[in-house]
Amino acid sequence: MKLLLDTHIWIWNELEPWRITSEIHQQLASPRNELFLSPISVWELVLLVEKKKINIAADFAEWVNGSFQDLQIQEAPYSFAVAHELRFTQLAHKDPGDRFIVATARVYNLTLVTADSQLLNLANLSILPNI
């Protein structure tokens, strides 16, 4: 399965692993699955660090690169196709990060791993819930 990690799932896996269910831990560790992350998630992490909501004890770039290596994460790039999909990705809430992540999952046909209740029941989106 090709899994797109929602930003909080990626961060929780690295900093608060107790928030990840055993099923999701198994899926993330399974060699059958490929893990992807949107660059929007890195941007969201930048914002969280700047607002001091998250403290990373290492150099930011080293921490991100280390996480990508540890989890064998591939980048799900922001592309023209993702930008175009944004026209059709309207969410009830106004979180631009979520909108980009949902559009990315749809364009690349990825299953979104999330605990975000506002995303769990979206149409035309494969979800692996962390609940």
C-alpha positions in Angstrom: 0.0 0.0 0.0 1.2 3.5 -0.7 0.7 5.6 2.4 0.7 9.4 2.6 1.4 10.5 6.2 -0.6 13.4 7.5 1.6 15.9 9.2 0.6 15.0 12.7 1.1 11.3 12.0 4.7 12.0 10.9 5.4 14.2 13.9 3.7 11.8 16.4 5.7 8.9 15.0 8.9 10.7 15.7 8.1 12.7 18.8 5.1 11.1 20.5 4.8 7.5 19.3 2.4 6.5 22.0 -0.3 8.5 20.0 0.0 6.1 17.1 -2.2 3.0 17.3 -0.6 -0.5 17.1 -2.3 -1.0 13.7 -0.7 2.1 12.3 2.7 1.3 13.8 2.5 -2.1 12.0 1.5 -0.5 8.7 4.3 2.1 8.9 6.9 -0.6 9.7 5.6 -3.1 7.0 8.1 -3.6 4.1 5.0 -4.1 1.9 4.0 -0.4 2.3 5.7 2.7 0.8 5.6 5.8 2.9 5.2 9.3 1.4 5.1 12.8 2.8 4.1 16.1 1.2 6.5 19.0 1.3 3.5 20.8 2.8 4.0 18.7 6.0 7.6 20.0 6.2 6.2 23.6 5.9 3.6 22.8 8.6 6.5 21.6 10.8 8.4 24.8 10.2 5.4 26.8 11.4 5.0 24.6 14.5 8.7 25.1 15.4 8.6 28.8 14.7 5.5 29.1 17.0 7.4 27.0 19.6 4.6 24.4 19.7 7.2 21.8 18.9 10.8 21.6 20.0 13.3 19.7 17.9 16.6 19.1 19.7 18.6 18.9 16.5 19.3 21.0 13.5 16.0 21.2 11.6 17.3 19.9 8.2 19.2 17.1 9.9 16.1 16.1 11.9 13.9 16.1 8.7 16.5 14.2 6.7 17.0 11.7 9.6 13.2 11.1 9.8 13.0 10.5 6.0 15.9 8.0 6.2 14.6 6.2 9.3 11.1 5.8 7.9 12.3 5.4 4.3 9.9 8.2 3.3 9.6 9.3 -0.3 8.5 12.8 -1.2 5.1 13.2 -2.8 5.9 16.4 -4.7 3.8 19.5 -5.1 3.1 19.5 -8.8 1.0 21.1 -11.4 -1.4 18.2 -11.1 -1.7 18.8 -7.3 -2.3 22.5 -7.9 -5.0 21.7 -10.4 -6.6 19.2 -8.0 -6.9 22.0 -5.4 -9.8 23.4 -7.5 -11.8 20.3 -6.7 -10.6 19.9 -3.1 -12.9 22.0 -1.0 -13.0 21.2 2.7 -15.5 22.3 5.2 -12.7 23.7 7.4 -10.3 26.2 6.0 -6.9 24.6 6.7 -4.8 25.1 3.6 -2.3 22.4 4.7 -5.1 19.8 4.8 -6.3 20.9 1.4 -2.8 20.4 -0.1 -2.4 17.0 1.6 -5.8 15.8 0.4 -5.1 16.9 -3.2 -1.7 15.2 -3.1 -3.3 11.9 -1.9 -5.8 12.1 -4.7 -3.4 12.9 -7.5 -0.9 10.2 -6.5 -3.5 7.7 -5.5 -2.2 7.4 -2.0 -3.9 6.3 1.2 -3.9 9.1 3.7 -2.9 8.0 7.3 -4.6 10.5 9.6 -6.4 11.0 12.9 -8.0 14.2 11.8 -11.7 13.8 12.3 -12.4 16.4 9.7 -10.7 14.3 7.0 -11.8 10.7 8.0 -15.0 10.7 6.0 -14.0 12.6 2.8 -15.3 11.3 -0.5 -12.9 10.1 -3.1 -10.1 9.6 -0.7 -8.6 6.3 0.7 -8.1 6.7 4.4 -6.2 4.6 7.0 -7.5 6.0 10.3 -5.4 6.3 13.4 -8.4 5.9 15.8 
